[in-house]
Amino acid sequence: MQRIKAELFTDPGNNAVVRMPGRKFPGVLIQGDSLSILRGDLAHIVKSCAEGDLDEARESAAIILADLDAMLDRYCDTLRAHDIPVPFARPD
């Protein structure tokens, strides 16, 4: 394990915006339990598709997309608030 100093741009809760040493742009720190939930949600979509339940898969995917959009919005808003350019074009 290595101890480092990182820059924290948001509260330290879930989905914190953090810049690691040596990096130009911040990233998003996703807590392990949140990552596990995201993985489980995606596995549910894969299972629904395999079973032919496309309505269920579509609904579940829309929820995940909304959650990721909210996380991306927070990231972009945080960068703009600190006068850091967003390093990508926002997807549709």
Wavefront OBJ file of the C-alpha trace (Angstrom):
o trace
v 0.000 0.000 0.000
v 1.164 3.491 -0.835
v -0.083 6.626 0.913
v -0.540 9.652 -1.303
v -2.145 13.068 -1.196
v -5.002 13.561 -3.621
v -7.176 16.589 -4.347
v -10.805 16.166 -3.279
v -13.230 18.361 -5.234
v -16.524 17.116 -3.725
v -17.681 15.645 -0.460
v -15.953 12.342 0.301
v -19.118 10.229 -0.083
v -20.087 7.977 -2.974
v -18.832 9.099 -6.370
v -16.312 11.600 -5.063
v -14.458 13.663 -7.646
v -10.753 13.273 -6.898
v -7.537 14.155 -8.731
v -4.673 11.765 -8.193
v -1.090 13.026 -8.148
v 0.394 13.373 -11.614
v -2.982 13.388 -13.364
v -4.203 16.368 -15.361
v -7.896 15.681 -14.816
v -9.829 14.429 -11.798
v -11.615 11.097 -11.806
v -14.588 9.655 -9.972
v -14.030 7.371 -7.008
v -16.780 4.755 -6.858
v -17.072 2.932 -3.558
v -16.735 -0.856 -3.718
v -20.310 -1.549 -2.630
v -21.612 0.846 -5.291
v -19.438 -0.855 -7.904
v -20.817 -4.235 -6.843
v -24.401 -2.954 -7.153
v -23.678 -1.568 -10.633
v -22.207 -4.905 -11.685
v -25.246 -6.746 -10.318
v -27.612 -4.414 -12.155
v -25.771 -5.006 -15.421
v -25.808 -8.769 -14.832
v -29.582 -8.517 -14.407
v -29.831 -6.845 -17.819
v -27.727 -9.567 -19.440
v -29.928 -12.249 -17.836
v -33.122 -10.470 -18.948
v -31.799 -10.279 -22.516
v -30.834 -13.959 -22.483
v -34.337 -14.830 -21.303
v -35.893 -12.658 -23.994
v -37.387 -10.189 -21.512
v -36.344 -7.098 -23.428
v -38.838 -4.824 -21.693
v -37.274 -5.658 -18.311
v -33.768 -5.239 -19.740
v -34.671 -1.880 -21.302
v -36.203 -0.617 -18.058
v -33.200 -1.707 -15.992
v -30.777 -0.207 -18.507
v -32.656 3.111 -18.426
v -32.265 3.249 -14.634
v -28.530 2.580 -14.839
v -28.143 5.156 -17.602
v -29.951 7.763 -15.491
v -27.670 6.998 -12.532
v -24.543 7.258 -14.691
v -25.829 10.474 -16.280
v -26.294 11.967 -12.809
v -22.750 10.945 -11.881
v -21.394 12.409 -15.112
v -23.364 15.637 -14.568
v -21.871 15.962 -11.087
v -18.392 15.370 -12.496
v -18.815 17.997 -15.244
v -20.389 20.518 -12.865
v -17.541 20.015 -10.404
v -14.875 20.533 -13.047
v -16.561 23.690 -14.331
v -16.879 25.036 -10.764
v -13.098 24.684 -10.420
v -12.306 26.108 -13.881
v -11.075 22.762 -15.172
v -12.058 21.967 -18.762
v -14.146 18.831 -19.246
v -11.818 16.380 -21.040
v -14.439 14.922 -23.400
v -17.483 15.796 -25.476
v -20.644 14.965 -23.575
v -22.359 11.936 -25.175
v -26.027 12.105 -26.189
l 1 2 3 4 5 6 7 8 9 10 11 12 13 14 15 16 17 18 19 20 21 22 23 24 25 26 27 28 29 30 31 32 33 34 35 36 37 38 39 40 41 42 43 44 45 46 47 48 49 50 51 52 53 54 55 56 57 58 59 60 61 62 63 64 65 66 67 68 69 70 71 72 73 74 75 76 77 78 79 80 81 82 83 84 85 86 87 88 89 90 91 92
